[in-house]
Amino acid sequence: MQFSKLKKTIEGFLCAALRGRVELHAAVYRHSHDERSRVWFTFDKEEILSAADLSYSMMLYKREQELKELNNLKPIPYNTDWDVMLNSPEREALIAASEQAEEELMRAGEWESWHLYSALMKYPHLSIKDALIEDDPLIRAFALFDRRVGKRRLSKIDHFEHPIEEKFFQIRCMAEGLNRGEEMNGTSISDLN
């Protein structure tokens, strides 16, 4: 799907209080290796969520190296039989360290552009009920901006599994003028980070 069509579709889900204030943006760095990209949301022209390939890759590599050193992981021993190499305990330990690093980054709110892009591609096909309980925190967060989530349902939400959900919730409450957003009056979006 072309980004312009995705942008129009996603921004079409926004509640009235956020329409025109929340925008989806994307940039592709065509002259970088593998044409790295960045996808981000802004609220009143201030960035509230960013998923950038270059910074994510650097943070992931750094964290993987730290985990390798911390766990004293060994490289995969060479063998002429590829099956031996692919099924080696060293390779399994390296994969586990890589998965742990990726999970830690996502818990910290760091994503690669495809994380956000794939969530946004999936979002239009979900009911609001399914979006609010989805495993992906990016989908759950965006659902809090959705026009299908009314003020009554919004006022009943009291638990968040990821900080990005709480940030989107606070923005929505502030935009709607709900009591739960009052603590944000006079607070800039950058103060929410």
N, C-alpha and C positions, 0 to 999 in steps of 0.2 A: 504494500500500500504506500502511495506517495505520502510524504510527511505532511504536506499541506492538507490532504484529505483527513489524515489521522488527527492533526491539530484541530480542524473544524469539528470532527466527531467528538473528540475528548472535551473540547471547550463547550460543546453543546450540552454536555451533562452538568455543567456548573449551575449551582443555585443562583437565583436572581441577585442575591447580595454579592456574589463573587464574579458574576458575568462582566467581562471587560476589565476586571481587576486582576484576575489570575490568567496568566498566559503561558503557553507551552512553546519552547524554543528548541532549536537544534542547529548544530554546526558540524560540518564534516571537514576535517583537515586533509584535503586531497593530496598534499605534497608530503605528508608524513608517512612513515612506514605503515602499510595496511590501511591507509585512509582512516585513521582514528577519528572518533567523533565524540560529541558531548550533547547531552539532552538535559534541559533544565526547565523548572517552573519558576515564574516570578509572581509576586503579589505586590501590587502597586509599584511595579518596576524594581522591586528588591528581590533578589534570588532567595528562594525558600527551599529548593531541592535541586541538586545537581548530580548527574551521573556522567563521569568523564573517563574515557578509556585510558588516557595517558597517566593521569594521576593515580587511577585505580591500579594500573599495571605496576607502577613503581612501588606503591604501598604494598601490593600483594607480594612482589618479589622480595622486598625488604623483610616482610613478616615471615615468608617462607624460609629465608636464610636464617633469621633469628631462631625459628623452630628447629631447623636442621642442626644448628649449633647447640641449642638448648638440650635437644634429645640425642645429640651425638650421632646423627644419622650418617650412614655410610653410602657412598655412591653404588649404583647397580653394577655388580661385577660382570665383566665381559664374558660371554660364552658364545660359541659358534651356533649353539641351539637357541633360537630366539624364544622358544617356549620357556626355557629355563630362565632367561632374562626377564621375560614378561611376568612370570609367576614367582619371582624371587621375593623373599621377605624384605629385602632392602627397597625394592620398588614399591611394595605395598606400604611401607613406612613413609616413603617420600610422598606418595599419593595422599595418605592420611594427613600428613603435615600440610600439604597444599590445600586440602579440603578444610582443615581447621583454620588456616589463615584466611580463606575466603569467607568462612562462616563468621569469624571474628570481625572482618571488615564490614560485612553486611549488618551485623549487630551494632557496629559503631556508626552506621549510616553512610557507608561508602559503597558506591555501586559503579559498575561498568555500564556504559550506555545501553548495551543490549538488555541488561536487567530491567531498566525503566521502559525501554522501547517494547520489550516482549510483554510486560505487564499492561502497558497501554493498548497493545494490539488485542490482548485477551479481554480487557475491561468491557468493551461494548457488547460482548456476548454473554455477560453475566447478569443475573437478576441482582437487585440491590441487596437482597437477603444473602445471596451467595458471595457477593463482593465484600460484605462486612465480616464474613467468617473465613474468607480465603486465606490460605497459608502465606501468601506473599504479602509482606507488610506494605509494599508500595501500592498494591491494589486496595488494601484496607484503608490506607491513608487517603487515597484519592476518593474513595467512597464517601468519606466525610465531607467532601466538597460537592457531592452529587445532589441535584435538585430532588431526587427521590427520597433523600433523608430529610424528613421534616424536623421542625424545631422540637416537637414532642419526643421523637426518637432520639434526637441529638441530646436532649436534656437528660435522658436516661443512661447515657454512656458514662461509665465511671472507671473503666479499666482499659489500659493500653498495653499491648505486648511489645511495642517498639516505640522509641522516642519520636520517630517521624509521624506516627499516628497522633501523638499528643500535640505535636507542633501544628499539624493540619487542623486538629480539633480546636485548638486555641484561636487559630486564624478564622475559622468558620464562626465560632462563637462571637468573636470580636466584630466580624462583618455583619452578623445577624443582630448584634446588640443584646445577646443573651447574658444573663448574670455570670455565667461561668467564664465569659470573656472579659468581664469588667476589670479583673485584675490586670488585664493587658492594656487598658486605656492609657494612652500616653507612652506605651511601650513600642519600640520599633521592632520590626521583624528580625533584624540582626541581633537583638537582645535575646531572642528565642533560641539561638544556636547553642 
